[in-house]
Amino acid sequence: MISFATTTYAPVVLGFFGLGTGYLIYGPQELFRFPKRNLSVDRSTGVWGIWLPGFCQFVTGVYMFVALLWFESLKEPALYTAALAFSAYGIHWFAMGWNRYQGNDVRPNGLMSIAFVIISVLGMVVFFSVGAWPLGVLFAGLTGVYLSEIFASFRIGVREPAVGTADEKPTAKNPGELALGFFHIVTGVWLMYLTFATSLNISLAYSLPAG
């Protein structure tokens, strides 16, 4: 086994930034219907989903697992949970982005979300327990995201509108999707803060609450 000097510079900012960007793309569409979904928009958001929250988190998670388990350059035990989360969230965004790009059925997302609620709650337990409350807050937001995804994917609470005229075709409001958009935006903003604060702490020796 090759060992390197211990470092405190885990590349979490890449994962924060990638996921936050994805949330700030998807959230306004879900909450405000902007931009309105169509085939072209779904392909665009699908590509962004694969590369920003998908690839950025996957690279971060794999790097952290390698640093923890092979090179031993990261030592903090709580980072094991962070590596799990970044890797799993990244891989699932590959699937989410591809399904959006292809226009596939969203109902399996609800089943997927059950497992990701568990990971999110796990993250809350671990990071609040070790005193890393900014990350605990992040995982609380992620818990809200995946609980909302369950309701959104299965259209729980949706009331189909009355049939409109040829010129007016009302669409049903999905409460779960609105909640999903809200949690995407709020958590996305928090991820941007974590990216900003963590980078300043490392680069300029600031002492902001961060990841």
DOPAKOL-75586 format. One record per residue (C-alpha): residue number from 1; residue in three letters; x, y negated, z negated. Coordinates in steps of 0.02 Angstrom, whole numbers, plus 50000, padded with zeros to 5 digits. Layout:
N
<pt i="NUM" aa="ALA" c1="X" c2="Y" c3="Z"/>
...
This chain:
211
<pt i="1" aa="MET" c1="50000" c2="50000" c3="50000"/>
<pt i="2" aa="ILE" c1="50061" c2="49826" c3="50045"/>
<pt i="3" aa="SER" c1="50043" c2="49696" c3="49907"/>
<pt i="4" aa="PHE" c1="50049" c2="49509" c3="49925"/>
<pt i="5" aa="ALA" c1="50061" c2="49366" c3="49802"/>
<pt i="6" aa="THR" c1="49898" c2="49330" c3="49712"/>
<pt i="7" aa="THR" c1="49804" c2="49182" c3="49785"/>
<pt i="8" aa="THR" c1="49655" c2="49080" c3="49726"/>
<pt i="9" aa="TYR" c1="49613" c2="49029" c3="49903"/>
<pt i="10" aa="ALA" c1="49472" c2="49147" c3="49951"/>
<pt i="11" aa="PRO" c1="49402" c2="49091" c3="50121"/>
<pt i="12" aa="VAL" c1="49226" c2="49067" c3="50054"/>
<pt i="13" aa="VAL" c1="49204" c2="48898" c3="50139"/>
<pt i="14" aa="LEU" c1="49194" c2="48982" c3="50310"/>
<pt i="15" aa="GLY" c1="49050" c2="49090" c3="50249"/>
<pt i="16" aa="PHE" c1="48964" c2="48943" c3="50164"/>
<pt i="17" aa="PHE" c1="48976" c2="48835" c3="50320"/>
<pt i="18" aa="GLY" c1="48919" c2="48970" c3="50440"/>
<pt i="19" aa="LEU" c1="48768" c2="49021" c3="50338"/>
<pt i="20" aa="GLY" c1="48722" c2="48840" c3="50299"/>
<pt i="21" aa="THR" c1="48727" c2="48794" c3="50483"/>
<pt i="22" aa="GLY" c1="48614" c2="48940" c3="50525"/>
<pt i="23" aa="TYR" c1="48490" c2="48891" c3="50390"/>
<pt i="24" aa="LEU" c1="48486" c2="48711" c3="50449"/>
<pt i="25" aa="ILE" c1="48447" c2="48771" c3="50626"/>
<pt i="26" aa="TYR" c1="48311" c2="48895" c3="50578"/>
<pt i="27" aa="GLY" c1="48232" c2="48799" c3="50434"/>
<pt i="28" aa="PRO" c1="48162" c2="48647" c3="50527"/>
<pt i="29" aa="GLN" c1="48086" c2="48760" c3="50658"/>
<pt i="30" aa="GLU" c1="47996" c2="48863" c3="50526"/>
<pt i="31" aa="LEU" c1="47939" c2="48718" c3="50417"/>
<pt i="32" aa="PHE" c1="47912" c2="48577" c3="50543"/>
<pt i="33" aa="ARG" c1="47891" c2="48675" c3="50707"/>
<pt i="34" aa="PHE" c1="48040" c2="48582" c3="50779"/>
<pt i="35" aa="PRO" c1="48090" c2="48629" c3="50907"/>
<pt i="36" aa="LYS" c1="47932" c2="48723" c3="50956"/>
<pt i="37" aa="ARG" c1="47971" c2="48905" c3="50988"/>
<pt i="38" aa="ASN" c1="47975" c2="48972" c3="51166"/>
<pt i="39" aa="LEU" c1="48085" c2="49095" c3="51260"/>
<pt i="40" aa="SER" c1="48223" c2="48969" c3="51291"/>
<pt i="41" aa="VAL" c1="48226" c2="48907" c3="51111"/>
<pt i="42" aa="ASP" c1="48225" c2="49085" c3="51043"/>
<pt i="43" aa="ARG" c1="48375" c2="49129" c3="51150"/>
<pt i="44" aa="SER" c1="48468" c2="48976" c3="51090"/>
<pt i="45" aa="THR" c1="48432" c2="49005" c3="50906"/>
<pt i="46" aa="GLY" c1="48472" c2="49189" c3="50928"/>
<pt i="47" aa="VAL" c1="48646" c2="49147" c3="50993"/>
<pt i="48" aa="TRP" c1="48677" c2="49026" c3="50849"/>
<pt i="49" aa="GLY" c1="48615" c2="49156" c3="50725"/>
<pt i="50" aa="ILE" c1="48739" c2="49286" c3="50789"/>
<pt i="51" aa="TRP" c1="48891" c2="49172" c3="50788"/>
<pt i="52" aa="LEU" c1="48872" c2="49051" c3="50642"/>
<pt i="53" aa="PRO" c1="48788" c2="49143" c3="50496"/>
<pt i="54" aa="GLY" c1="48832" c2="49311" c3="50576"/>
<pt i="55" aa="PHE" c1="49014" c2="49303" c3="50630"/>
<pt i="56" aa="CYS" c1="49074" c2="49175" c3="50501"/>
<pt i="57" aa="GLN" c1="49007" c2="49275" c3="50354"/>
<pt i="58" aa="PHE" c1="49064" c2="49442" c3="50424"/>
<pt i="59" aa="VAL" c1="49243" c2="49379" c3="50446"/>
<pt i="60" aa="THR" c1="49240" c2="49307" c3="50270"/>
<pt i="61" aa="GLY" c1="49174" c2="49467" c3="50192"/>
<pt i="62" aa="VAL" c1="49297" c2="49582" c3="50281"/>
<pt i="63" aa="TYR" c1="49443" c2="49467" c3="50239"/>
<pt i="64" aa="MET" c1="49394" c2="49468" c3="50055"/>
<pt i="65" aa="PHE" c1="49374" c2="49658" c3="50048"/>
<pt i="66" aa="VAL" c1="49546" c2="49681" c3="50129"/>
<pt i="67" aa="ALA" c1="49625" c2="49555" c3="50010"/>
<pt i="68" aa="LEU" c1="49543" c2="49637" c3="49859"/>
<pt i="69" aa="LEU" c1="49566" c2="49820" c3="49901"/>
<pt i="70" aa="TRP" c1="49716" c2="49834" c3="50016"/>
<pt i="71" aa="PHE" c1="49832" c2="49685" c3="49990"/>
<pt i="72" aa="GLU" c1="49779" c2="49642" c3="49810"/>
<pt i="73" aa="SER" c1="49802" c2="49457" c3="49846"/>
<pt i="74" aa="LEU" c1="49632" c2="49420" c3="49768"/>
<pt i="75" aa="LYS" c1="49607" c2="49479" c3="49589"/>
<pt i="76" aa="GLU" c1="49445" c2="49403" c3="49524"/>
<pt i="77" aa="PRO" c1="49321" c2="49548" c3="49500"/>
<pt i="78" aa="ALA" c1="49168" c2="49440" c3="49539"/>
<pt i="79" aa="LEU" c1="49237" c2="49416" c3="49715"/>
<pt i="80" aa="TYR" c1="49194" c2="49598" c3="49748"/>
<pt i="81" aa="THR" c1="49010" c2="49550" c3="49743"/>
<pt i="82" aa="ALA" c1="49047" c2="49399" c3="49854"/>
<pt i="83" aa="ALA" c1="49134" c2="49512" c3="49981"/>
<pt i="84" aa="LEU" c1="48984" c2="49629" c3="49980"/>
<pt i="85" aa="ALA" c1="48863" c2="49484" c3="50006"/>
<pt i="86" aa="PHE" c1="48961" c2="49398" c3="50144"/>
<pt i="87" aa="SER" c1="48985" c2="49562" c3="50239"/>
<pt i="88" aa="ALA" c1="48805" c2="49620" c3="50222"/>
<pt i="89" aa="TYR" c1="48730" c2="49450" c3="50262"/>
<pt i="90" aa="GLY" c1="48844" c2="49431" c3="50411"/>
<pt i="91" aa="ILE" c1="48800" c2="49601" c3="50484"/>
<pt i="92" aa="HIS" c1="48614" c2="49573" c3="50459"/>
<pt i="93" aa="TRP" c1="48626" c2="49405" c3="50549"/>
<pt i="94" aa="PHE" c1="48699" c2="49496" c3="50700"/>
<pt i="95" aa="ALA" c1="48536" c2="49595" c3="50704"/>
<pt i="96" aa="MET" c1="48426" c2="49445" c3="50663"/>
<pt i="97" aa="GLY" c1="48504" c2="49338" c3="50799"/>
<pt i="98" aa="TRP" c1="48496" c2="49476" c3="50929"/>
<pt i="99" aa="ASN" c1="48315" c2="49515" c3="50889"/>
<pt i="100" aa="ARG" c1="48270" c2="49330" c3="50904"/>
<pt i="101" aa="TYR" c1="48364" c2="49320" c3="51069"/>
<pt i="102" aa="GLN" c1="48270" c2="49472" c3="51136"/>
<pt i="103" aa="GLY" c1="48101" c2="49423" c3="51067"/>
<pt i="104" aa="ASN" c1="48085" c2="49584" c3="50966"/>
<pt i="105" aa="ASP" c1="47954" c2="49626" c3="50835"/>
<pt i="106" aa="VAL" c1="47987" c2="49533" c3="50671"/>
<pt i="107" aa="ARG" c1="47897" c2="49656" c3="50555"/>
<pt i="108" aa="PRO" c1="48054" c2="49760" c3="50518"/>
<pt i="109" aa="ASN" c1="48129" c2="49599" c3="50447"/>
<pt i="110" aa="GLY" c1="48007" c2="49616" c3="50303"/>
<pt i="111" aa="LEU" c1="48072" c2="49789" c3="50260"/>
<pt i="112" aa="MET" c1="48252" c2="49731" c3="50279"/>
<pt i="113" aa="SER" c1="48217" c2="49588" c3="50159"/>
<pt i="114" aa="ILE" c1="48177" c2="49707" c3="50016"/>
<pt i="115" aa="ALA" c1="48358" c2="49767" c3="50015"/>
<pt i="116" aa="PHE" c1="48424" c2="49589" c3="50030"/>
<pt i="117" aa="VAL" c1="48318" c2="49529" c3="49885"/>
<pt i="118" aa="ILE" c1="48412" c2="49660" c3="49782"/>
<pt i="119" aa="ILE" c1="48583" c2="49595" c3="49839"/>
<pt i="120" aa="SER" c1="48528" c2="49416" c3="49806"/>
<pt i="121" aa="VAL" c1="48470" c2="49456" c3="49629"/>
<pt i="122" aa="LEU" c1="48633" c2="49551" c3="49602"/>
<pt i="123" aa="GLY" c1="48728" c2="49393" c3="49652"/>
<pt i="124" aa="MET" c1="48628" c2="49289" c3="49528"/>
<pt i="125" aa="VAL" c1="48664" c2="49411" c3="49387"/>
<pt i="126" aa="VAL" c1="48851" c2="49421" c3="49425"/>
<pt i="127" aa="PHE" c1="48889" c2="49237" c3="49453"/>
<pt i="128" aa="PHE" c1="48781" c2="49165" c3="49315"/>
<pt i="129" aa="SER" c1="48860" c2="49295" c3="49199"/>
<pt i="130" aa="VAL" c1="49037" c2="49238" c3="49240"/>
<pt i="131" aa="GLY" c1="48991" c2="49053" c3="49225"/>
<pt i="132" aa="ALA" c1="48998" c2="49016" c3="49412"/>
<pt i="133" aa="TRP" c1="48829" c2="48929" c3="49410"/>
<pt i="134" aa="PRO" c1="48846" c2="48844" c3="49582"/>
<pt i="135" aa="LEU" c1="48855" c2="49018" c3="49659"/>
<pt i="136" aa="GLY" c1="48716" c2="49078" c3="49546"/>
<pt i="137" aa="VAL" c1="48607" c2="48937" c3="49613"/>
<pt i="138" aa="LEU" c1="48654" c2="48989" c3="49790"/>
<pt i="139" aa="PHE" c1="48597" c2="49167" c3="49759"/>
<pt i="140" aa="ALA" c1="48436" c2="49102" c3="49681"/>
<pt i="141" aa="GLY" c1="48404" c2="49011" c3="49845"/>
<pt i="142" aa="LEU" c1="48443" c2="49170" c3="49942"/>
<pt i="143" aa="THR" c1="48319" c2="49265" c3="49835"/>
<pt i="144" aa="GLY" c1="48187" c2="49138" c3="49884"/>
<pt i="145" aa="VAL" c1="48235" c2="49158" c3="50067"/>
<pt i="146" aa="TYR" c1="48212" c2="49346" c3="50069"/>
<pt i="147" aa="LEU" c1="48054" c2="49348" c3="49964"/>
<pt i="148" aa="SER" c1="47981" c2="49222" c3="50087"/>
<pt i="149" aa="GLU" c1="48040" c2="49328" c3="50233"/>
<pt i="150" aa="ILE" c1="47936" c2="49474" c3="50169"/>
<pt i="151" aa="PHE" c1="47778" c2="49368" c3="50171"/>
<pt i="152" aa="ALA" c1="47823" c2="49285" c3="50337"/>
<pt i="153" aa="SER" c1="47863" c2="49446" c3="50430"/>
<pt i="154" aa="PHE" c1="47705" c2="49536" c3="50376"/>
<pt i="155" aa="ARG" c1="47598" c2="49377" c3="50395"/>
<pt i="156" aa="ILE" c1="47533" c2="49394" c3="50218"/>
<pt i="157" aa="GLY" c1="47403" c2="49261" c3="50181"/>
<pt i="158" aa="VAL" c1="47380" c2="49211" c3="50363"/>
<pt i="159" aa="ARG" c1="47205" c2="49165" c3="50414"/>
<pt i="160" aa="GLU" c1="47174" c2="49175" c3="50599"/>
<pt i="161" aa="PRO" c1="47097" c2="49012" c3="50665"/>
<pt i="162" aa="ALA" c1="46932" c2="49002" c3="50754"/>
<pt i="163" aa="VAL" c1="46942" c2="49021" c3="50943"/>
<pt i="164" aa="GLY" c1="46974" c2="48852" c3="51023"/>
<pt i="165" aa="THR" c1="46928" c2="48783" c3="51192"/>
<pt i="166" aa="ALA" c1="47032" c2="48806" c3="51347"/>
<pt i="167" aa="ASP" c1="47117" c2="48640" c3="51310"/>
<pt i="168" aa="GLU" c1="47139" c2="48670" c3="51124"/>
<pt i="169" aa="LYS" c1="47208" c2="48834" c3="51060"/>
<pt i="170" aa="PRO" c1="47237" c2="48823" c3="50872"/>
<pt i="171" aa="THR" c1="47376" c2="48927" c3="50796"/>
<pt i="172" aa="ALA" c1="47371" c2="49012" c3="50628"/>
<pt i="173" aa="LYS" c1="47480" c2="48942" c3="50489"/>
<pt i="174" aa="ASN" c1="47592" c2="49069" c3="50407"/>
<pt i="175" aa="PRO" c1="47622" c2="49020" c3="50223"/>
<pt i="176" aa="GLY" c1="47769" c2="49138" c3="50212"/>
<pt i="177" aa="GLU" c1="47853" c2="49056" c3="50361"/>
<pt i="178" aa="LEU" c1="47828" c2="48884" c3="50287"/>
<pt i="179" aa="ALA" c1="47906" c2="48943" c3="50123"/>
<pt i="180" aa="LEU" c1="48047" c2="49024" c3="50222"/>
<pt i="181" aa="GLY" c1="48082" c2="48859" c3="50311"/>
<pt i="182" aa="PHE" c1="48082" c2="48767" c3="50144"/>
<pt i="183" aa="PHE" c1="48207" c2="48887" c3="50065"/>
<pt i="184" aa="HIS" c1="48315" c2="48888" c3="50223"/>
<pt i="185" aa="ILE" c1="48329" c2="48698" c3="50220"/>
<pt i="186" aa="VAL" c1="48357" c2="48680" c3="50032"/>
<pt i="187" aa="THR" c1="48483" c2="48823" c3="50025"/>
<pt i="188" aa="GLY" c1="48566" c2="48760" c3="50184"/>
<pt i="189" aa="VAL" c1="48593" c2="48589" c3="50105"/>
<pt i="190" aa="TRP" c1="48666" c2="48672" c3="49950"/>
<pt i="191" aa="LEU" c1="48783" c2="48775" c3="50061"/>
<pt i="192" aa="MET" c1="48844" c2="48614" c3="50144"/>
<pt i="193" aa="TYR" c1="48878" c2="48543" c3="49971"/>
<pt i="194" aa="LEU" c1="48975" c2="48700" c3="49923"/>
<pt i="195" aa="THR" c1="49076" c2="48687" c3="50084"/>
<pt i="196" aa="PHE" c1="49116" c2="48504" c3="50050"/>
<pt i="197" aa="ALA" c1="49154" c2="48522" c3="49864"/>
<pt i="198" aa="THR" c1="49256" c2="48682" c3="49878"/>
<pt i="199" aa="SER" c1="49361" c2="48608" c3="50019"/>
<pt i="200" aa="LEU" c1="49395" c2="48450" c3="49918"/>
<pt i="201" aa="ASN" c1="49441" c2="48551" c3="49764"/>
<pt i="202" aa="ILE" c1="49567" c2="48655" c3="49861"/>
<pt i="203" aa="SER" c1="49636" c2="48522" c3="49979"/>
<pt i="204" aa="LEU" c1="49639" c2="48368" c3="49866"/>
<pt i="205" aa="ALA" c1="49634" c2="48443" c3="49691"/>
<pt i="206" aa="TYR" c1="49460" c2="48378" c3="49651"/>
<pt i="207" aa="SER" c1="49364" c2="48460" c3="49511"/>
<pt i="208" aa="LEU" c1="49187" c2="48465" c3="49580"/>
<pt i="209" aa="PRO" c1="49068" c2="48607" c3="49533"/>
<pt i="210" aa="ALA" c1="49088" c2="48724" c3="49681"/>
<pt i="211" aa="GLY" c1="49114" c2="48903" c3="49739"/>
